[in-house]
Every structure is written in structure tokens, then in C-alpha cells.
Amino acid sequence: MLFRKITEDIQKWYLNSSTGLLIDGARQIGKTTIIEDFLSSNNIDFIELNLLENKLALDAFNSSTNEKELMLRISALANKNIVESKTVIFIDEIQEAKDAITPIKFLVQKAPCKFIFSGSLLGVKMKDVLSVPVGFLTVLPMYPMDFWEFCKAVGVSDKTFSYLNDCFQNKTKVDEIIHRQMMNLFNTYIVVGGMPKAVSDFVKTNDMTKVNQVLASIDYGYRQDITKYQKNSKLLIQEIYDLIPSELNSQNKRFILKSLNQKARFYQYETSFTWLKNSGVGLFVHNVDNPVYPLLASKERTLFKLFLCDVGLLTYKLFNGNQTAILNGGSNLNFGAVYEAVVAQELTAHGFDLYYNSDKKRGEIDFLIEEGNGVIPLEVKSGKDYKRHSALSQLMSNQEFDYPLGIVLCNGNIENEDRTLYLPVYMIGFLQNVQNNKPNIVKLDITSLI
């Protein structure tokens, strides 16, 4: 079984929460597998119903008028006793239900057991489900395997992770042999990606042909989803989806609407872009006018870079299934697009919103992330001249912004020079958006108002 970090979050929910659990994410990222494995490995009694495969279960959700009626039907479909406070009911492919919000409320608030829901395309089919009241549903977003999870899958030891973390924390160079092997592993991740089936087949066989067969199947499945769930604008969405690799391979990597149509206007395509975002297939990095906290305040809706949710899928489409040149370290290849794709994928998985900044005089900063109430600019460099970064240098020297730190993610070793930290790109895994849940007490003085 592949190691997934989300297992810890599921465990916390199971032990501490009285809400239902919803795991949301794109297709083929391992949602069903991780839930089944958690329940089985912890010897938890559970009932599983798949609304896509089980038409009777889907009908039960669509036609039941109250919790008792729905629970009676679930029990009949499961053909086993439901033990109060012990049985977990797992409803998969919940997006297939005509109206999932109402039955979810029924079940979580009144039924005598715990519920786990899982689905794909929830942002497309069930726009309200991701903003439901927190009182009855905990939502966990799930993504393809990140680089650390991939490393665990291929056998990198905890001792190595601990050593690399020490290097990161203390800003000391990584042993050169370990550094080279980690870079080789990172380049392998670029072509395999984080889709669990692709990773599993690679671990078992080391055969890129089998990996590409998996990626081709996933690519076909995503295109079928577009046809199935968005019939009115399916051609537009498919065209955008197919243009993502070539647009990223252009000089500025920004998605240019004229690539679709010389007379294109954003409002004509907005619903198609929204579909790709809400389905989890596309990762959007929006430009900000003013690169200061909070970044959302100056987000530009119509200027963005668009990545695929998985770097392996991107390189498969970009190199037409012939990614050997990447593994061989081809010097003539443009690695910039795929390096940025990995960073976008990792930052998303680690809880960051994605922004960049482009200025005509200064140039472009690849990513901006928020830490506390401040901003850290990130530059991604795939070549040997990674210390040439005029846009970042100008930004860091501008006293108006007063950034405490700038980071360059590159293929070199760790160096720290005048508020610029050079990190091997594989250390992107150590950048985590940790939420501070400690009490923040605000005391009001209203003595003169009483």
C-alpha cells in the first residue's frame, strides 16, 4: 500500500470529530483506495456503496425523503447489520446523486453512525457541497502523490528524510552524492508523476511503457469526463485542456486567449476555465498587481498560468509519451515548464494559494506565497545559471516590499546569500502552509461605552 499523508488527517477525523467526512479531488488520485485501506487496516466495520456502479444505491439517495427511509434502504443494500456508533458507512462517487446536500445532512445529523463521502468533479456537479456549514461536514481536499510520497514509494528511508530536513532547517549543504541521487529521483518523478496507479506500476516494473499506458488511460478518462458532464461547452474545454502543455512551453508560460481564437475575450471562455478548476484537473496561478499581503486583494481574474494537476500527465502530453530525454538529462530541453508544474502541484498539495507577479520593468516572479502576514517570492530555475534572477533581485532590493526572504528553487545545492535562499528543487516538500489554530484572544475596552 502506498503511503499517503492524508491518512493522518482521516485518523484525526475518525477519533475526534462527530461530523461526516468528505474527501474531494480529481479522478484517479486514490481517494477510494485510501479510504478502504484506512478502514480495513484499522479493523473498522464498514459498509461501502458506490453510486456510480450501484444504481439501486443511487436511486435510494435520489428518492428518499428522510433519514429513516434512506438508512433503511442503505441497510437493505448492504445486507448486513449496522452497529450503532461502530459501523462506518462509506458512500463513494457521491457526485452522482441528484441532490447530495439534503441526504448528507439527514445522515450526519440523525443517523447513529459515522459517514465518509468521496467523489470527483464535486466542484462541477455539487457547487454548494464545498461550502456547506462546518457543523456537519469536514471536507478534506486530496491531490496526486507529492514528491515526498513518491520518494517513500520507491524506498527512500526515513533517515534520509530526517537528514534532508536538518539540512533545510540549518541551511547547510546536502552531501553531494545524496544531492545528485535526489535530483535524479526528482527527474524521475517529473515523468512518472503522482497518480497512484502510475507510481505503483513504476515501483513494480520500472517500465515507463506501463506508466505511459496508465497516463494515457487517465488522459482519456479526463476527456470523457468533459464530454459527459459539460455537454454544452465540451469542445471549448477540450481545446483548452489540450493547449495547456504548449502554452506552458511558451516563453512567458501565461495562457494566451488568442491561442484559442484571435478575437477571444475572457468572458466567452470563463465557464470553461472554471470547469477545469472546479474539476481539479487544472491548477491556476493568478497574477497579482501588487505583490504584498494579502495577495488576494490584487488578484487579476483574467491573467493566469494554467497547469495540469499532475506533472506526469503534463510531461506525457508534452513529450507525446517519449519522456526518455528527461530521464537522460537532455541539455537541449526546456525544463522550465515542468519544473514550474511540479512547484505548482506541490504548493497546492501543501495548502498554498497560487499567485505570481509580472511587471513590465522588473520582469516576472514565478510564485508568491503567503507566510503569516507576509509574502515570500519564489523563483524556479531549471538551468545551471540559477543565480541570474534579475526580477527577484530587483524585487528584493525594493524597500517598498521589504521581503525578509526570497527563495530560488533550482538544481544546485543549498546556499544562503543576502536574504536569497537557494534550495534544491526537491526541497519544495519542506514548504508547508501550516495553519495556526491557537486561540487569538482579542480584549475590548468598552468601559466608556457602558
C-alpha positions as CSV (number, residue, x, y, z in Angstrom):
1,M,0.0,0.0,0.0
2,L,1.3,3.4,-1.0
3,F,2.0,5.9,1.9
4,R,-0.3,8.9,1.8
5,K,-0.1,11.8,4.2
6,I,-3.9,12.3,4.2
7,T,-4.2,9.1,6.2
8,E,-3.2,11.1,9.3
9,D,-6.0,13.6,8.7
10,I,-8.6,10.8,8.3
11,Q,-7.4,9.3,11.5
12,K,-7.8,12.6,13.3
13,W,-11.3,13.0,12.0
14,Y,-12.3,9.4,13.0
15,L,-11.0,9.8,16.6
16,N,-12.1,13.4,17.3
17,S,-14.9,14.5,15.0
18,S,-18.7,14.0,15.1
19,T,-19.1,15.4,11.6
20,G,-19.3,13.5,8.3
21,L,-16.1,13.3,6.2
22,L,-16.0,14.3,2.5
23,I,-12.8,13.6,0.5
24,D,-12.7,15.6,-2.7
25,G,-10.3,15.6,-5.6
26,A,-9.7,14.8,-9.2
27,R,-10.2,11.3,-10.6
28,Q,-7.6,8.6,-10.3
29,I,-5.7,10.2,-7.3
30,G,-6.5,7.3,-4.9
31,K,-9.5,8.6,-2.9
32,T,-11.4,5.3,-2.8
33,T,-8.2,3.2,-2.1
34,I,-7.0,5.3,0.8
35,I,-10.5,5.2,2.5
36,E,-10.8,1.5,2.1
37,D,-7.3,0.9,3.3
38,F,-7.8,3.1,6.4
39,L,-11.0,1.3,7.4
40,S,-9.6,-2.2,6.7
41,S,-6.2,-1.7,8.3
42,N,-7.9,-0.3,11.5
43,N,-10.4,-3.2,11.6
44,I,-13.3,-0.8,11.4
45,D,-16.6,-2.3,10.4
46,F,-17.9,-0.5,7.3
47,I,-20.4,-0.6,4.5
48,E,-19.4,0.7,1.1
49,L,-21.8,1.9,-1.6
50,N,-20.7,3.2,-5.0
51,L,-23.4,5.5,-6.5
52,L,-21.8,5.2,-10.0
53,E,-21.8,1.4,-10.0
54,N,-24.8,0.7,-7.8
55,K,-28.0,2.1,-9.5
56,L,-30.2,1.0,-6.6
57,A,-28.0,2.9,-4.1
58,L,-28.2,6.0,-6.4
59,D,-32.0,5.6,-6.5
60,A,-32.1,5.4,-2.7
61,F,-30.3,8.7,-2.5
62,N,-32.4,10.4,-5.1
63,S,-35.8,9.3,-3.9
64,S,-35.6,9.0,-0.1
65,T,-37.5,11.8,1.7
66,N,-36.0,11.4,5.2
67,E,-33.1,9.9,7.2
68,K,-35.0,6.8,8.4
69,E,-36.1,5.9,4.9
70,L,-32.6,6.3,3.5
71,M,-31.0,4.4,6.3
72,L,-33.5,1.5,5.8
73,R,-32.5,1.4,2.2
74,I,-28.8,1.5,2.9
75,S,-29.1,-1.3,5.4
76,A,-31.1,-3.4,2.9
77,L,-28.5,-2.7,0.1
78,A,-25.6,-3.6,2.5
79,N,-27.2,-6.8,3.5
80,K,-25.6,-6.6,7.0
81,N,-26.4,-5.2,10.4
82,I,-25.4,-1.6,11.1
83,V,-23.9,-1.4,14.6
84,E,-24.6,1.9,16.3
85,S,-21.5,4.1,16.9
86,K,-19.3,1.4,15.3
87,T,-20.2,0.9,11.7
88,V,-18.8,3.5,9.2
89,I,-20.9,3.9,6.0
90,F,-18.7,4.9,3.0
91,I,-20.6,6.4,0.1
92,D,-18.4,6.7,-3.0
93,E,-19.0,8.8,-6.1
94,I,-21.4,11.0,-4.2
95,Q,-21.4,13.5,-7.1
96,E,-23.8,11.2,-8.9
97,A,-26.6,12.0,-6.5
98,K,-29.1,14.5,-7.9
99,D,-29.1,16.4,-4.6
100,A,-26.5,15.2,-2.2
101,I,-26.6,18.1,0.3
102,T,-30.0,17.1,1.8
103,P,-29.3,13.4,2.3
104,I,-25.9,14.2,3.7
105,K,-27.5,16.5,6.3
106,F,-30.1,13.8,7.1
107,L,-27.5,11.1,7.6
108,V,-24.8,13.0,9.5
109,Q,-27.1,14.9,11.9
110,K,-29.5,12.0,12.7
111,A,-28.1,8.6,11.8
112,P,-26.4,6.6,14.6
113,C,-23.0,6.0,12.8
114,K,-20.2,7.7,11.1
115,F,-20.2,8.6,7.4
116,I,-17.5,9.1,4.8
117,F,-18.3,10.5,1.4
118,S,-16.0,10.6,-1.6
119,G,-16.3,11.9,-5.1
120,S,-14.8,13.5,-8.2
121,L,-16.0,16.6,-10.0
122,L,-17.7,17.8,-6.8
123,G,-16.8,21.4,-7.7
124,V,-18.6,20.9,-11.0
125,K,-21.7,18.9,-10.1
126,M,-22.2,20.0,-6.5
127,K,-21.0,23.6,-6.2
128,D,-22.6,24.0,-2.8
129,V,-21.1,21.0,-1.2
130,L,-17.7,22.6,-0.7
131,S,-19.2,25.5,1.2
132,V,-21.6,23.6,3.4
133,P,-21.8,24.5,7.1
134,V,-18.9,23.2,9.1
135,G,-21.2,21.8,11.7
136,F,-21.9,18.6,9.9
137,L,-19.3,18.0,7.3
138,T,-15.5,18.0,7.3
139,V,-14.0,18.5,3.8
140,L,-10.5,17.2,3.0
141,P,-9.1,18.0,-0.4
142,M,-6.9,15.3,-1.9
143,Y,-4.3,15.6,-4.6
144,P,-1.9,13.3,-6.6
145,M,1.1,12.0,-4.6
146,D,3.6,14.7,-3.9
147,F,7.3,14.2,-4.3
148,W,7.9,13.0,-0.7
149,E,5.2,10.4,-1.1
150,F,6.8,9.3,-4.3
151,C,10.1,9.0,-2.5
152,K,8.6,6.9,0.2
153,A,7.0,4.7,-2.5
154,V,10.4,3.9,-4.2
155,G,12.1,3.2,-0.9
156,V,13.8,6.4,0.4
157,S,14.4,5.9,4.1
158,D,13.1,8.0,7.0
159,K,16.7,8.5,7.9
160,T,17.3,10.3,4.6
161,F,14.2,12.5,5.1
162,S,15.4,13.4,8.5
163,Y,18.9,14.3,7.2
164,L,17.4,16.4,4.4
165,N,15.1,18.2,6.9
166,D,18.1,19.0,9.1
167,C,19.9,20.5,6.1
168,F,16.9,22.5,5.2
169,Q,16.4,23.8,8.8
170,N,20.0,24.6,9.3
171,K,20.6,25.9,5.7
172,T,23.6,23.5,5.3
173,K,24.7,21.9,2.0
174,V,23.4,18.4,1.2
175,D,26.1,15.7,0.8
176,E,26.9,15.8,-3.0
177,I,26.2,12.1,-3.6
178,I,22.8,12.3,-1.8
179,H,22.1,15.6,-3.7
180,R,22.8,14.0,-7.1
181,Q,20.6,11.0,-6.3
182,M,17.8,13.2,-5.1
183,M,17.9,15.2,-8.3
184,N,17.8,12.0,-10.4
185,L,14.8,10.9,-8.3
186,F,13.2,14.3,-8.8
187,N,13.6,14.0,-12.6
188,T,12.1,10.5,-12.4
189,Y,9.1,12.0,-10.6
190,I,8.7,14.5,-13.3
191,V,7.9,11.8,-15.9
192,V,6.1,9.3,-13.6
193,G,4.1,11.9,-11.7
194,G,1.9,11.3,-8.7
195,M,-1.1,9.3,-9.9
196,P,-1.0,6.2,-7.6
197,K,-1.6,3.7,-10.4
198,A,1.3,5.1,-12.4
199,V,3.6,5.2,-9.3
200,S,2.6,1.6,-8.3
201,D,3.3,0.2,-11.8
202,F,6.7,2.1,-11.8
203,V,7.7,0.7,-8.4
204,K,6.8,-2.8,-9.5
205,T,8.3,-2.8,-13.0
206,N,10.4,0.4,-13.6
207,D,8.8,0.2,-17.1
208,M,7.9,3.6,-18.5
209,T,5.8,1.9,-21.2
210,K,3.5,0.7,-18.5
211,V,3.5,4.1,-16.8
212,N,2.6,5.8,-20.1
213,Q,-0.3,3.3,-20.6
214,V,-1.7,4.4,-17.2
215,L,-1.2,8.1,-18.1
216,A,-2.9,7.6,-21.5
217,S,-5.9,6.0,-19.7
218,I,-6.1,8.9,-17.3
219,D,-5.9,11.4,-20.1
220,Y,-8.7,9.6,-21.9
221,G,-10.8,9.5,-18.8
222,Y,-10.5,13.2,-18.2
223,R,-11.5,13.9,-21.8
224,Q,-14.5,11.6,-21.3
225,D,-15.5,13.5,-18.1
226,I,-15.5,16.7,-20.2
227,T,-17.8,15.1,-22.7
228,K,-20.1,13.5,-20.1
229,Y,-20.5,16.4,-17.6
230,Q,-20.2,19.5,-19.8
231,K,-22.0,18.8,-23.0
232,N,-22.8,22.4,-23.9
233,S,-19.1,23.6,-24.0
234,K,-17.2,20.3,-24.2
235,L,-15.3,21.3,-27.3
236,L,-14.0,24.6,-25.7
237,I,-12.9,22.8,-22.6
238,Q,-11.2,20.0,-24.5
239,E,-9.4,22.6,-26.6
240,I,-8.2,24.5,-23.5
241,Y,-7.2,21.2,-21.9
242,D,-5.2,20.1,-24.9
243,L,-3.5,23.6,-25.2
244,I,-2.1,23.5,-21.6
245,P,1.2,21.8,-22.4
246,S,2.1,24.1,-25.4
247,E,1.0,27.2,-23.6
248,L,3.3,26.4,-20.6
249,N,6.1,25.7,-23.0
250,S,5.9,29.2,-24.4
251,Q,8.3,31.9,-23.3
252,N,6.1,33.6,-20.6
253,K,4.0,30.4,-19.8
254,R,0.9,32.5,-19.4
255,F,-2.3,31.2,-21.0
256,I,-3.0,33.4,-24.0
257,L,-6.6,33.5,-25.1
258,K,-5.6,34.3,-28.7
259,S,-4.3,30.7,-28.9
260,L,-8.0,29.7,-28.8
261,N,-9.3,32.5,-31.1
262,Q,-7.8,35.7,-32.3
263,K,-10.9,37.6,-31.2
264,A,-11.3,35.7,-27.9
265,R,-12.5,37.5,-24.8
266,F,-12.2,36.0,-21.3
267,Y,-15.9,36.2,-20.6
268,Q,-16.6,33.9,-23.6
269,Y,-14.4,31.2,-22.1
270,E,-14.8,31.8,-18.4
271,T,-17.1,28.9,-17.7
272,S,-14.8,26.5,-19.5
273,F,-11.8,27.6,-17.4
274,T,-14.0,27.4,-14.3
275,W,-14.9,23.8,-15.2
276,L,-11.2,22.8,-15.3
277,K,-10.5,24.4,-12.0
278,N,-13.6,23.0,-10.2
279,S,-13.0,19.5,-11.6
280,G,-9.5,19.5,-10.0
281,V,-7.9,18.9,-13.4
282,G,-6.4,22.4,-13.8
283,L,-4.2,24.4,-11.4
284,F,-4.5,28.1,-11.9
285,V,-1.7,30.6,-10.9
286,H,-3.2,34.1,-10.9
287,N,-1.2,37.3,-11.5
288,V,-1.3,39.9,-8.7
289,D,-0.9,43.6,-9.4
290,N,0.7,44.4,-6.1
291,P,2.9,41.6,-4.6
292,V,2.2,42.4,-1.0
293,Y,0.0,40.8,1.7
294,P,-2.8,40.0,1.3
295,L,-2.2,38.8,-2.3
296,L,-5.9,38.1,-2.9
297,A,-6.6,41.8,-2.8
298,S,-4.8,42.4,-6.1
299,K,-5.6,39.1,-7.9
300,E,-6.2,39.5,-11.6
301,R,-9.0,37.2,-12.8
302,T,-8.1,37.2,-16.4
303,L,-4.3,36.9,-16.2
304,F,-3.1,33.4,-15.2
305,K,-0.9,30.4,-15.9
306,L,-2.7,27.1,-16.2
307,F,-1.1,23.8,-15.1
308,L,-2.4,20.2,-15.1
309,C,-3.0,18.7,-11.7
310,D,-0.3,16.1,-12.2
311,V,3.2,16.7,-13.6
312,G,3.4,13.1,-15.0
313,L,0.3,13.7,-17.1
314,L,1.8,17.0,-18.3
315,T,5.1,15.5,-19.4
316,Y,3.3,12.6,-21.1
317,K,1.2,15.0,-23.1
318,L,4.1,17.5,-23.7
319,F,6.5,14.8,-25.0
320,N,3.9,12.6,-26.6
321,G,4.8,9.6,-24.4
322,N,8.6,9.9,-25.1
323,Q,10.0,11.2,-21.9
324,T,13.3,9.4,-22.0
325,A,15.1,12.6,-22.8
326,I,14.1,14.0,-19.4
327,L,15.5,10.9,-17.6
328,N,18.7,11.2,-19.6
329,G,19.0,14.9,-18.6
330,G,18.8,16.2,-22.2
331,S,20.6,19.5,-22.2
332,N,18.6,21.0,-25.1
333,L,15.2,20.5,-23.3
334,N,13.2,23.3,-21.8
335,F,12.7,22.1,-18.2
336,G,11.3,25.4,-17.1
337,A,7.7,24.5,-17.7
338,V,7.8,21.1,-16.0
339,Y,9.8,22.5,-13.0
340,E,7.1,25.1,-12.5
341,A,4.5,22.5,-12.9
342,V,6.0,20.5,-10.0
343,V,6.2,23.5,-7.9
344,A,2.6,24.5,-8.6
345,Q,1.5,20.9,-7.8
346,E,3.5,20.8,-4.5
347,L,2.4,24.2,-3.3
348,T,-1.2,23.3,-3.9
349,A,-0.9,20.0,-2.1
350,H,0.8,21.8,0.8
351,G,-2.1,24.2,1.3
352,F,-0.9,27.3,-0.5
353,D,-2.9,29.5,-2.9
354,L,-1.1,30.1,-6.2
355,Y,0.0,33.6,-7.3
356,Y,2.7,35.1,-9.5
357,N,3.7,38.7,-10.4
358,S,4.6,40.1,-13.7
359,D,5.9,43.6,-14.2
360,K,7.0,45.1,-17.5
361,K,10.0,46.9,-16.0
362,R,11.0,44.3,-13.4
363,G,10.1,41.0,-15.1
364,E,8.2,38.0,-13.7
365,I,8.3,36.3,-10.3
366,D,7.2,32.7,-10.8
367,F,5.3,32.3,-7.5
368,L,4.4,34.3,-4.4
369,I,3.3,32.5,-1.3
370,E,2.0,33.9,2.0
371,E,3.6,33.1,5.3
372,G,1.9,34.6,8.3
373,N,1.1,38.1,7.3
374,G,4.0,38.4,4.9
375,V,4.9,37.3,1.4
376,I,7.8,35.1,0.1
377,P,8.7,35.4,-3.6
378,L,9.8,32.1,-5.3
379,E,11.8,31.8,-8.5
380,V,12.1,28.4,-10.2
381,K,15.3,27.8,-12.2
382,S,15.9,24.7,-14.2
383,G,19.3,25.6,-15.7
384,K,22.9,26.0,-14.4
385,D,22.7,29.8,-14.3
386,Y,20.2,29.8,-11.5
387,K,21.9,32.7,-9.7
388,R,20.8,35.0,-12.6
389,H,17.4,36.2,-11.5
390,S,17.1,39.9,-12.2
391,A,13.4,40.1,-11.4
392,L,13.8,38.6,-8.0
393,S,16.9,40.7,-7.2
394,Q,15.0,43.9,-8.1
395,L,12.0,42.9,-6.0
396,M,14.2,42.0,-3.0
397,S,16.1,45.3,-3.3
398,N,12.9,47.4,-3.4
399,Q,12.4,48.8,0.1
400,E,8.7,49.3,-0.6
401,F,8.1,45.5,-0.3
402,D,10.7,44.7,2.5
403,Y,10.6,40.9,2.0
404,P,12.5,39.0,4.7
405,L,13.5,36.2,2.3
406,G,13.4,35.3,-1.4
407,I,13.8,31.6,-2.5
408,V,15.3,30.2,-5.7
409,L,14.3,26.6,-6.3
410,C,17.0,25.1,-8.6
411,N,19.1,22.0,-9.3
412,G,22.0,23.4,-7.2
413,N,22.8,22.8,-3.6
414,I,21.7,24.8,-0.6
415,E,23.2,28.3,-0.3
416,N,22.1,31.4,1.6
417,E,23.2,34.7,0.2
418,D,21.9,38.1,1.3
419,R,18.3,37.2,2.0
420,T,18.2,34.9,-1.0
421,L,17.9,31.2,-0.2
422,Y,18.9,28.7,-2.9
423,L,17.2,25.4,-2.4
424,P,17.4,22.2,-4.4
425,V,14.0,22.0,-6.1
426,Y,13.3,18.7,-4.4
427,M,13.1,20.6,-1.1
428,I,9.8,22.2,-2.2
429,G,8.3,19.4,0.1
430,F,9.5,21.3,3.2
431,L,7.4,24.4,2.4
432,Q,4.2,23.8,4.2
433,N,1.3,26.2,4.8
434,V,0.8,25.4,8.5
435,Q,-2.5,26.8,9.9
436,N,-2.2,28.4,13.3
437,N,-5.2,27.2,15.3
438,K,-4.0,28.5,18.6
439,P,-6.5,30.9,20.4
440,N,-6.0,34.5,19.5
441,I,-7.8,36.4,22.2
442,V,-8.9,40.0,21.5
443,K,-9.8,42.0,24.6
444,L,-12.1,45.0,24.1
445,D,-12.2,48.1,26.3
446,I,-15.7,49.4,26.3
447,T,-15.7,50.9,29.8
448,S,-16.6,54.4,28.5
449,L,-19.5,52.9,26.4
450,I,-21.3,51.2,29.2
